[in-house]
């Protein structure tokens, strides 16, 4: 009887594990809960190898990876999407001759209007340069954040 109860518990646990794995896979692939798909306008799956220059040679993440690996590394933006006012990027960094791979997410807020402030008693306002430019800049900053996260793991 003890064996029968264990089998029942194990079976229930196995079912929960399968459901959890399916939910995780759906979330990782950009889908929502079962039966719900994210809008194609929000998803932009990418699979391109990118040189470190695409982020900028003065990027702290690029400098850190160059110090550690020289020119023997590259990265790929595996996925990028916009959720509300945030750009989210999934980067894969390929390191060294061994081909080690580090994968991390990066996030950046997309600015949504003019920025106002005061410096030395002088008030100022910086106008937004346009949605597409702000979005492109946010994806660049999210990519840099993802690279920094990968560099922290390397």
C-alpha positions in Angstrom: 0.0 0.0 0.0 2.8 2.4 0.8 4.2 1.8 -2.7 0.8 2.6 -4.3 0.5 5.9 -2.4 4.0 6.9 -3.5 3.2 6.1 -7.1 0.1 8.3 -6.8 2.1 11.2 -5.3 4.9 10.7 -7.8 2.4 10.7 -10.7 0.8 14.0 -9.4 4.3 15.5 -9.0 5.3 14.4 -12.5 2.1 16.0 -13.9 2.8 19.3 -12.0 6.4 19.2 -13.3 5.3 18.8 -16.9 2.8 21.6 -16.6 5.4 23.9 -15.0 8.0 23.1 -17.7 5.4 23.8 -20.4 4.5 27.2 -18.9 8.2 28.1 -18.5 8.9 27.1 -22.2 5.9 29.2 -23.3 7.2 32.2 -21.3 10.7 31.8 -22.6 9.5 31.6 -26.2 7.6 34.8 -25.7 4.1 33.3 -25.5 1.7 34.0 -22.7 -0.3 31.5 -20.7 -1.6 28.4 -22.5 -3.9 29.5 -25.3 -2.8 33.1 -25.3 -0.3 34.5 -27.8 1.6 37.7 -27.6 0.9 40.2 -30.3 3.3 39.9 -33.2 3.7 43.7 -33.0 5.3 43.3 -29.5 7.6 40.5 -30.5 10.7 40.9 -32.7 12.7 37.7 -32.8 16.2 38.3 -34.0 19.0 35.8 -34.7 22.0 37.8 -35.9 25.6 37.8 -34.9 26.7 41.2 -33.8 30.1 42.8 -33.5 30.9 44.6 -30.2 31.0 47.8 -32.2 27.2 47.7 -32.6 26.9 48.5 -28.9 29.8 51.0 -28.9 33.5 50.6 -28.2 33.1 52.9 -25.1 30.5 50.5 -23.6 31.6 49.3 -20.1 30.4 45.8 -21.0 32.5 45.7 -24.2 35.5 47.0 -22.4 35.1 44.4 -19.7 34.7 41.5 -22.2 37.7 42.8 -24.3 39.9 43.0 -21.2 39.0 39.4 -20.3 38.8 37.8 -23.8 40.5 40.2 -26.1 38.8 39.9 -29.5 37.9 36.2 -29.0 34.3 36.8 -28.2 31.1 37.8 -30.0 27.5 38.1 -29.2 24.1 37.5 -30.7 20.8 39.2 -30.0 18.5 36.2 -29.8 15.3 38.0 -29.1 14.1 41.5 -28.5 10.6 42.8 -27.7 8.9 45.9 -26.4 6.5 45.6 -23.4 4.8 48.9 -22.7 7.5 51.5 -22.1 10.3 48.9 -21.7 12.7 47.3 -24.2 13.7 43.7 -23.4 16.6 41.9 -25.1 18.0 38.4 -24.8 21.7 38.2 -25.6 24.0 35.2 -26.1 27.7 35.8 -25.7 30.1 33.3 -27.2 33.4 33.3 -25.3 36.8 32.1 -26.3 37.9 29.1 -28.3 36.0 26.7 -26.1 32.8 28.2 -27.3 31.3 28.8 -23.9 27.9 30.5 -24.1 26.4 32.9 -21.6 22.8 34.0 -22.1 21.2 36.9 -20.2 18.3 39.4 -20.4 18.7 43.1 -20.4 16.0 45.8 -19.9 15.8 49.5 -20.6 13.1 52.1 -20.3 11.9 53.8 -23.4 11.7 57.5 -22.8 8.2 58.8 -23.3 8.5 62.6 -23.6 10.6 65.6 -22.8 12.9 65.7 -19.8 12.9 68.8 -17.6 15.3 69.8 -14.9 17.3 72.5 -13.3 21.1 73.0 -13.1 22.8 75.9 -11.3 19.5 77.8 -11.0 18.9 77.4 -14.8 15.8 75.5 -15.8 15.9 73.4 -19.0 13.8 71.1 -21.1 15.1 68.5 -23.4 12.6 67.5 -26.1 12.2 63.9 -27.2 13.9 63.2 -30.6 11.1 60.8 -31.7 9.6 57.5 -30.9 11.7 55.4 -33.3 15.0 57.0 -32.1 14.0 56.5 -28.4 13.0 52.9 -29.0 16.2 52.2 -30.9 18.3 53.8 -28.2 16.4 51.8 -25.5 17.1 48.5 -27.4 20.8 49.5 -27.6 20.9 50.2 -23.8 19.0 46.9 -23.1 21.6 45.1 -25.2 24.4 46.7 -23.3 22.7 45.7 -20.0 22.4 42.1 -21.2 26.1 42.1 -22.2 27.0 43.4 -18.8 25.0 40.6 -17.2 26.8 38.1 -19.3 30.2 39.7 -18.4 29.3 39.3 -14.8 28.9 35.6 -15.4 32.1 35.1 -17.4 
